[in-house]
């Protein structure tokens, strides 16, 4: 079939596919068992054509998932060519080098057959609360310590569950009810996607998605290339030094060269530090996903991802470096480096497109508390809690407080977490002055205080906790005169812990505080409108002292209204270098 579609028809049909994928996401969310999926929404969904090319993504999906998905489906087809697939099959893997960089992310694809022929794939990825191995640690030296690695396999064959695989998974995880429950939710969600796609094909009288796929890919590629061609050709370089904590004592160096040539972009990480013997290495798929996300967000964020939007980008990193480690490197805590890559792309391209990039993000990397333990009655509990810092200021607005970036996950409900595990959360509030000052202020970070109940308050025997994040030594940087945000801190029973990741064996009565960093400011603080500074002070985001020190804004201490004459004089003195 060679059906030519115009632009309007293509947009209508593509929007229909996106709506199908979003329905798949709702199905997965509502049938899931763990708080990681149900509350944090750490999962992604997408639709692919029969050749394994990305057609449509869920609108609330995770950038790293989306960047890794195309590679996964093509590996699935290499392992199981179309002639080996039948209706009712489901293919699974969590191999980090094929998928999303660590074992907890499990991919599940369902081939969709129409009139006896392979027409598409419905695929989703879920971050599972547990996959066995050493739970929540950056101390692993090899992937074998980190849990169960599932090779590309058929989880279901012709509609029948492969009980051997289900049993192997259940025998290797701490909470099989949640893990198997989430896997079944993945199967159910793909069933919804397959059903809706078949309805769509029947309505249109099409045999497959090939002609629509060509239109979507070609039009998207043309639009993306047009956006790239607006940028000046050249190679733009930056070098970034990462935090030493959590490594083997060596600072991590990331060298990036972004080459723009016509409508193509090549990002090369030659010169980057070698892989580590701790679980902070970043598989190349994860490197690719976050790099391309940063490029696309800066160059053309409007177009939804598909195979066409990816054709313009190439990402390389030397084998054996921390961004492309050799097997069997440990990978679990790849976030502190992997999450920084979009920001590195922004700062590298800042001289070219300053109005399209943001200052440093306090929410980069994601802050996490992963805990597990046993209650007095013997029930095991496993949960992961994500906490978000402040985003960086942009060229036209302030950074958002407590928003995940680039993880794109939701804030977890502490009440639900307290119901699932014997833990008490005593505080969760914004941190005043944590956002970097600027014409557009960085978003604020937050403080979270967690306590293990004492006897009579709860039933926990012990709680093993992995508390992790970033920005402990190097805060989120400002741009164009904006100031840096606050640093992160971990505090145990009042003592400050200096590390990017820390494992604790908590006892009843122990208190862990996590202070998550704020974002950097954009532009000079002296250019910020005084009324906005006053509003920030009234809202508890900026202190009265910092309003004067950073912004040169003088407020009446009783009314918190701007003293315009005093402010004008203070700012004039700053401009003249007097103060």
Secondary structure, DSSP 8 states (H G I E B T S, - for coil): ------HHHHHHHHHHHHHHHHHHHHHHHHH--SHHHHTT--EEEEEEETTS-EEEE-TT--HHHHHHHHHHHHHHHHHS-GGG--TT-EEEE--TTTTTSSTTEEEEEEEEEETTEEEEEEEEEEE-S--SSS-S-S--SBGGGS-----SEEEEETTEE-HHHHHHHHHTSS-HHHHHHHHHHHHHHHHHHHHHHHHHHHHHT-S-SHHHHHHHHHHHHHHHHHHHHTS--EEEEEEEE--STTTTSS--EEEEEEEEETTEEEEE-TT--B--SSTT---HHHHHHHHHHHHHHHH--SS---HHHHTTEEEE--TTBTTB--TTB--TT-HHHHTTHHHHHHHHHTTT-GGG-----TTSS-EEEEEEEEETTS-EEEEEEEE-------SSS---TT--SSS------HHHHHHHSSEEEEEEEE-TT-S--SSB-----EEEEEEE--BTTB-EEEEEEEEE-S-SSS----BTT-------EEEETTEEE-SSEEEEEE-TT-EEEEE------BS-GGGS-HHHHHHHHHTTSS-HHHHHHTT---B-TTT--B-HHHHHHHHHHHHTT--
